[in-house]
Structures are given as C-alpha cells and as structure tokens.
Amino acid sequence: MITVTRLNGKQFVVNAEIIRTVESNPDTTIILMNGDHIIVKEDMQRVVELAVDYGRSLRRLLAPS
C-alpha cells in the first residue's frame, strides 16, 4: 500500500498492486485496474517511486529460494 494525497489535502492509501498506469496531465492521475481514476497531489515520479519502494519491501519479505 502507498500513501498519497487528494487535491483537498486528505491522505489515503492505494494498493500499489492494482495500479495500471500513472499519468501527468497536468495533475497526476492514478488509473487502477478496475478503471477508477484518482487525482493526487504527488507528481508522477513520486507515485512511481512509492510503488517501486512498496514492491521492493514485499520482495524483502520473501525467503530465498
């Protein structure tokens, strides 16, 4: 899960595993697998960084195979 901020300043969490795309037009829009669109204050690069960090944290939890 990643924490992002709505344009009204309220923070919420998004499951990073269901993000389909992130667009900047000019507001940052997160588009989920189900087609929902969420506009956030964070810039596109920051959302990508948060999602990548989340994925890395999950991989650290896996035992070596």
Secondary structure as a PSIPRED ss2 file (coil, helix, strand):
# PSIPRED VFORMAT (PSIPRED V4.0)

   1 M C   1.000  0.000  0.000
   2 I E   0.000  0.000  1.000
   3 T E   0.000  0.000  1.000
   4 V E   0.000  0.000  1.000
   5 T E   0.000  0.000  1.000
   6 R E   0.000  0.000  1.000
   7 L C   1.000  0.000  0.000
   8 N C   1.000  0.000  0.000
   9 G C   1.000  0.000  0.000
  10 K C   1.000  0.000  0.000
  11 Q E   0.000  0.000  1.000
  12 F E   0.000  0.000  1.000
  13 V E   0.000  0.000  1.000
  14 V E   0.000  0.000  1.000
  15 N C   1.000  0.000  0.000
  16 A H   0.000  1.000  0.000
  17 E H   0.000  1.000  0.000
  18 I H   0.000  1.000  0.000
  19 I E   0.000  0.000  1.000
  20 R E   0.000  0.000  1.000
  21 T E   0.000  0.000  1.000
  22 V E   0.000  0.000  1.000
  23 E E   0.000  0.000  1.000
  24 S E   0.000  0.000  1.000
  25 N C   1.000  0.000  0.000
  26 P C   1.000  0.000  0.000
  27 D C   1.000  0.000  0.000
  28 T E   0.000  0.000  1.000
  29 T E   0.000  0.000  1.000
  30 I E   0.000  0.000  1.000
  31 I E   0.000  0.000  1.000
  32 L E   0.000  0.000  1.000
  33 M C   1.000  0.000  0.000
  34 N C   1.000  0.000  0.000
  35 G C   1.000  0.000  0.000
  36 D C   1.000  0.000  0.000
  37 H E   0.000  0.000  1.000
  38 I E   0.000  0.000  1.000
  39 I E   0.000  0.000  1.000
  40 V E   0.000  0.000  1.000
  41 K C   1.000  0.000  0.000
  42 E C   1.000  0.000  0.000
  43 D C   1.000  0.000  0.000
  44 M H   0.000  1.000  0.000
  45 Q H   0.000  1.000  0.000
  46 R H   0.000  1.000  0.000
  47 V H   0.000  1.000  0.000
  48 V H   0.000  1.000  0.000
  49 E H   0.000  1.000  0.000
  50 L H   0.000  1.000  0.000
  51 A H   0.000  1.000  0.000
  52 V H   0.000  1.000  0.000
  53 D H   0.000  1.000  0.000
  54 Y H   0.000  1.000  0.000
  55 G H   0.000  1.000  0.000
  56 R H   0.000  1.000  0.000
  57 S H   0.000  1.000  0.000
  58 L H   0.000  1.000  0.000
  59 R H   0.000  1.000  0.000
  60 R H   0.000  1.000  0.000
  61 L H   0.000  1.000  0.000
  62 L C   1.000  0.000  0.000
  63 A C   1.000  0.000  0.000
  64 P C   1.000  0.000  0.000
  65 S C   1.000  0.000  0.000
